[in-house]
Amino acid sequence: MKILLILNDAPYGTEKAYNALRLAMALQKEQADTEVLIFLMADAVTCAMPKQSTPQGYYNLERMLKAVIQKGGQIKACGTCLDARGMKDIPLVEGVEASTMQQLAQWTLAADKVLTF
């Protein structure tokens, strides 16, 4: 099964990104052959900023993204959204790539399920 998660919210303003990544990790754990695709849009592109420093005991989205990637998940960030936030030339978390709406359209058409956060 191929599951696409589309994230739109800022990484730490709400817990939508956190919950989306928790779900992604649970899907990978529950059924290892599930293909997890994550597309970051709008303020969610800032989830892919490296060197996040969070208080002890608080979730860290950089670590969560890396965990999803480590288990074979693919993560892309909207290039237009990165540009709009002045992030075009900032390196992203290793394994996260800048992408396009065309890629999101392809992923959406190929996915068995699409979830938005």
Rosetta blueprint (number, residue, H / E / L):
1 M L
2 K E
3 I E
4 L E
5 L E
6 I E
7 L E
8 N L
9 D L
10 A L
11 P L
12 Y L
13 G L
14 T L
15 E L
16 K H
17 A H
18 Y H
19 N H
20 A H
21 L H
22 R H
23 L H
24 A H
25 M H
26 A H
27 L H
28 Q H
29 K H
30 E H
31 Q L
32 A L
33 D L
34 T L
35 E E
36 V E
37 L E
38 I E
39 F E
40 L E
41 M L
42 A H
43 D H
44 A H
45 V H
46 T H
47 C H
48 A H
49 M L
50 P L
51 K L
52 Q L
53 S L
54 T L
55 P L
56 Q L
57 G L
58 Y L
59 Y L
60 N L
61 L H
62 E H
63 R H
64 M H
65 L H
66 K H
67 A H
68 V H
69 I H
70 Q H
71 K L
72 G L
73 G L
74 Q E
75 I E
76 K E
77 A E
78 C E
79 G H
80 T H
81 C H
82 L H
83 D H
84 A H
85 R L
86 G L
87 M L
88 K L
89 D L
90 I L
91 P L
92 L L
93 V L
94 E L
95 G L
96 V E
97 E E
98 A E
99 S E
100 T L
101 M H
102 Q H
103 Q H
104 L H
105 A H
106 Q H
107 W H
108 T H
109 L H
110 A H
111 A L
112 D L
113 K E
114 V E
115 L E
116 T E
117 F L
